[in-house]
Amino acid sequence: MKKKITRIAITGATGRMGQVLVKEIQKNKNTILTAALVKKNHLLIGQDIGDSIGIGTIGVSINNTINIEKNKFDVLIDFTQPNSTLHFLEKCCKFKKNIIIGTTGFSNEEIKTIHSYSKKIALMISSNFSLGINLLCQLIQKTTKVLGNSSDIDIIEFHHRNKIDIPSGTALTIGETISKVMNWELNKHSLYYKKGITKKIRETKKIGFSSIRSGNIIGKHTVLFSNSSEEIKITHSAFNRKSFAKGAIEAAIWIHEKNQGLFNMKDMIKDKF
């Protein structure tokens, strides 16, 4: 049976992630781009998104609002800022459209708001849509079960100089993964390094977080399990944004016909693989 085409709208269409999403949607035989959204007063509003990013005319004009009659879509993919995400989430709920959220840096109250929408539409939220980073989390679960009680655990993350949230959403997701295995509360078992005289002995039952913001680093996450006799280092490096875009698109295809509910990448991976 022929697979149903998923019509996708994206926000931040002219941004770095948005441009990659447009290109990957065009390449995917199971998807079609039907809306390219940007901020109000954007200079390129009205232009064809394909022309504006150098891939040729594709028949989709850049717009700053969701018009359900003009921009017919099944799933919205959003990698923007928390306030923009909540705005588009409200619109998706109004029009009964599903949404993929890759935005990070939400407050606890904003997360609660996002969860409340899952009673009306289907949404997936993830700090990282790379299949590789989600497989890394599975490796970390196993390693934590074996070495968590006997090791110091550190998460070191590297990102480009313009990333505004520290630690990264992915680093916190990894921390949550470890905390669940150890039956810890992440906030109480986190250690953030800063300038000053440290204690003579590092506190036990803590996850150390270190963040680097430099240059144009796409994303690199390393988890260390270190004890007196050995060290295990698990690293994932993203060489470009294609892995995030491809994962988000696969998530959009997967969530297309869901009616409601809150999902993550683990749900999709478990279902598909």
SULTA-V282340 format. One record per helix or strand of 2 or more residues. SS is the DSSP state (helix for helix, strand for strand). FROM is the first residue (numbers start at 1). LEN is the number of residues. Records with the same first field share a line. If there is no record, write none. Layout:
SS = FROM-LEN  FROM-LEN
This chain:
strand = 6-5  31-7  61-3  75-4  98-4  122-4  152-8  190-3  207-7  219-8  231-8  261-3
helix = 16-12  49-4  82-14  108-10  131-17  169-14  186-4  242-14  265-8
